[in-house]
Amino acid sequence: MIYTNSKYKAKNMKRTKIVEALKSQAYQSAINVKGWVRTKRGSKGVAFIQLNDGSTIHDMQIVVDLEKLGEDSIKFVHTGACLSVDGKLIPSQGSGQSVEIQAESIEVLGAADPEKYPMQPKAHSMEFLRENAHFRPRTKTFSTVLRLRHGLAFAIHQFFHQKGFYYLHSPIITASDAEGAGEMFRVTTLDAKNPPLTETGEVDFSADFFGRQTNLTVSGQLEGEIGALAMGEVYTFGPTFRAENSNTARHLAEFWMIEPEMAFYELEDNMDLAQEFIQYLVRFALENYPDDLKFLDERLAKEESQKKAEERSEMGLVEKLRFVVENDFKRITYTEAIDILLSSNHHKKGKFQYEVKWGIDLQSEHERYLVEKHFKQPVILYNYPKNIKAFYMKQNENEEVGRETVRAMDVLFPGIGEIIGGSQREEILEKLEQRIKELNMPEESLWWYLDLRRFGSAPHSGFGLGFERLLMFVTGMSNIRDVIPFPRTPKSAEF
């Protein structure tokens, strides 16, 4: 369906992206744009169409003279319809945009029945949008989030490339559990209804595709150490999987992790890199996506205004991002952090929901208190209790019995708590073997990991940053399901 001004001669024009058209000052020049209709309104023989192609948060306003193009030209122009528009680029007479397009020809590439299209121009709940995730990117909020997701993924690779790191592709299918958590998705080709059994009645995984029990990875770290102990500095960036039955706003079954591993890095070097890395990413977002962040800042402010006064964040989104970029990260030990929490009025008045004592795994409320109330700057905690951390972390020397610690570190941010977790790795074979025995872990599946300590071992460190956690912080989105295109959660694997 093509509707054209009778005096207009169709031209085979190359499409201009809306992001570029909005920057142009080539007034009266012919232009073609394509995109999806956000809204349509009419006034005294003129129709105004807001068109967006995903290249920018801003819409291109299409002005349609209904006397020239006819009433039928907008008959099938509804929210969600896809159009190709030829016209003239002219200075905008209205507010909100500097240029607009005077339409000469409108082609409906794909209609959208307003009686059936679910994404009408009104406020939709986040849950409704998750149920219609195939249309979420057409909304302002989610197209903005996806642009930032792309930009930060690019910035991650750029940061490490500039520092001489190598990108290592760690396996998705693995026989080891890096975290020792046991909450993994099994990978098998065996018949679920009639699997082969051993003489003791257990599933015989030797008959499986890989000849052994395998799972989806929970981390690329252990393989990253292989790369670091040969190439110096590497990083992995890929999907990881946790079979945790956690139906919360902070958990996904499938998420992306960035995990650098560096030979010859002590814990202090690791903390330096973590701060430089996160500040680089936040600065990149501020410098390259100001309009998107302005929109998200306003969205968050509206969301915060509906909360109780005591539950509101003290900082706006952009202010919080600048806070991270402009402030050094305070470094304190876990033990010092516990002492601060125990001495706080917050604790004395019973305002913490979870218990505070040495040896606990700090909760988000504890971490946020340290960042937002006590220090009022990002914080790096280090030297955590040995018993709450993973087997591979380097043990500190000469520790008090019952208070043994490892060279672990966490980076804590306002509004979110922990955003990075890492450690110096244990490079001494005997200590690593002893720790594996203490935890009753199967040495046979870690033979290659132990070999790294047998032959040419070296001090090395690394950390992990959950990509979706980073995106929650940068975008201000409160639910992790809203910063990934297709969330995978318990009982939910749609799309």
Secondary structure, DSSP 8 states (H G I E B T S, - for coil): -EEE-TT-------B--HHHHTT---TT-EEEEEEEEEEEEEETTEEEEEEE-SSSSS-EEEEEEHHHH-GGGGTT--TT-EEEEEEEEEE-SSSS-SEEEEEEEEEEEE---TTT-S--SS---HHHHHHTTTTGGGSHHHHHHHHHHHHHHHHHHHHHHHTT-EE----SEES--TTS-----EE--S-SSS--B-TTSSB-GGGSTTSS-EEE-S-SHHHHHHHHHHHSEEEEEEEEE------STT--SEEEEEEEEEET--HHHHHHHHHHHHHHHHHHHHHH-HHHHHHHHHHHHHHHHTS-GGGS-SS-HHHHHHHHHHS--EEEEHHHHHHHHHHSHHHHTT--SS---TT----HHHHHIIIIIIISS-EEEEEEEGGGS-TTB-B-SS--TT--EEEEEEEEETTTEEEEEEEEE---HHHHHHHHHHTT--GGGGHHHHHHHHSS---EEEEEEEHHHHHHHHH--S-GGGSSSS--BTTB---
